[in-house]
Amino acid sequence: MPETVSGKAVRSYVETTVRFMTRENGLLRAARLKKGFTQMEVAARAGVDIRLYQRLEYGQRSIVRASLKTGLAICFVLDLDPMELVFGEGYTAEDIMRSKTSGSRPAGR
């Protein structure tokens, strides 16, 4: 007999998932779907654990705080620009270096 899920449990799951949505994990999900990959395929191609990738995509863990190796591997698999993923669209290396010398995070564009 199939197990049923209460409406309360579904609402709780959706609220938790939506609460963690950020620009970064939205980009990960959109890029993955555009490529037609499953989460398992991205994780395998990037050489990361499936649960790690899921946590990154669901926003339970920040891609910005992931190791450089993990972040670059995922960006490579999904054809994402690491600078765009971390800092947002339109940033250049010069913008980042300028912010380093001024001690502040680059301003949004």
C-alpha positions as CSV (number, residue, x, y, z in Angstrom):
1,M,0.0,0.0,0.0
2,P,1.5,3.4,-1.0
3,E,2.4,5.7,1.8
4,T,0.6,9.1,1.7
5,V,2.0,12.4,2.8
6,S,-0.1,14.9,4.7
7,G,-0.7,18.4,3.3
8,K,1.1,19.8,6.4
9,A,4.2,17.8,5.6
10,V,4.2,19.0,1.9
11,R,3.6,22.6,2.9
12,S,6.5,22.4,5.4
13,Y,8.8,20.9,2.8
14,V,7.9,23.6,0.2
15,E,8.3,26.4,2.7
16,T,11.7,25.1,3.8
17,T,12.9,24.7,0.2
18,V,11.6,28.1,-1.0
19,R,13.1,29.8,2.1
20,F,16.6,28.7,1.0
21,M,16.3,29.8,-2.7
22,T,19.1,32.2,-3.6
23,R,20.4,33.6,-6.9
24,E,23.3,31.1,-6.8
25,N,21.2,28.0,-6.4
26,G,18.7,29.3,-8.9
27,L,21.5,29.6,-11.4
28,L,22.7,26.0,-10.6
29,R,19.2,24.6,-11.1
30,A,18.5,26.6,-14.3
31,A,21.9,25.6,-15.8
32,R,21.3,21.9,-14.9
33,L,17.8,21.9,-16.4
34,K,19.1,23.7,-19.6
35,K,21.7,21.0,-20.1
36,G,19.1,18.3,-19.4
37,F,21.1,16.7,-16.6
38,T,19.8,15.1,-13.4
39,Q,21.3,16.1,-10.1
40,M,23.0,12.7,-10.1
41,E,24.6,13.3,-13.5
42,V,26.0,16.7,-12.5
43,A,27.4,15.3,-9.2
44,A,29.0,12.3,-11.1
45,R,30.5,14.5,-13.8
46,A,31.8,17.0,-11.3
47,G,33.1,14.3,-9.0
48,V,31.2,15.4,-5.9
49,D,28.8,13.5,-3.7
50,I,25.2,13.6,-4.8
51,R,24.0,14.9,-1.3
52,L,26.6,17.8,-1.5
53,Y,25.3,18.8,-4.9
54,Q,21.7,18.6,-3.7
55,R,22.4,20.8,-0.7
56,L,24.1,23.3,-3.0
57,E,21.2,23.4,-5.4
58,Y,18.5,23.5,-2.7
59,G,20.4,26.3,-0.9
60,Q,21.1,24.3,2.2
61,R,24.8,24.9,1.6
62,S,26.3,27.9,-0.2
63,I,28.2,27.4,-3.4
64,V,30.1,30.5,-2.5
65,R,31.5,28.7,0.6
66,A,32.2,25.4,-1.2
67,S,35.8,24.5,-2.0
68,L,37.4,26.0,-5.0
69,K,37.8,22.6,-6.6
70,T,34.1,21.7,-6.0
71,G,32.8,25.1,-7.3
72,L,35.0,25.0,-10.4
73,A,34.1,21.4,-11.2
74,I,30.4,22.2,-11.0
75,C,30.8,25.4,-13.1
76,F,32.7,23.4,-15.7
77,V,30.0,20.7,-15.9
78,L,27.2,23.3,-16.2
79,D,29.1,25.7,-18.4
80,L,28.7,28.5,-15.8
81,D,31.1,31.4,-15.4
82,P,32.4,31.1,-11.8
83,M,32.7,34.9,-11.5
84,E,29.0,35.3,-12.4
85,L,28.0,32.6,-10.0
86,V,29.8,34.1,-7.1
87,F,29.6,37.8,-7.7
88,G,26.7,38.2,-10.2
89,E,26.4,39.1,-13.8
90,G,28.6,41.7,-15.3
91,Y,31.6,41.5,-12.9
92,T,35.1,41.5,-14.2
93,A,38.3,40.5,-12.5
94,E,39.2,44.2,-12.4
95,D,36.1,44.9,-10.4
96,I,37.0,42.2,-7.9
97,M,40.6,43.4,-7.6
98,R,39.4,47.0,-7.1
99,S,37.1,45.8,-4.2
100,K,40.0,43.9,-2.7
101,T,42.1,47.0,-2.4
102,S,39.3,49.1,-1.1
103,G,38.3,46.4,1.4
104,S,34.6,46.1,0.3
105,R,32.6,43.6,-1.7
106,P,32.0,44.7,-5.3
107,A,28.8,46.7,-5.7
108,G,25.9,45.2,-7.6
109,R,25.4,46.2,-11.2
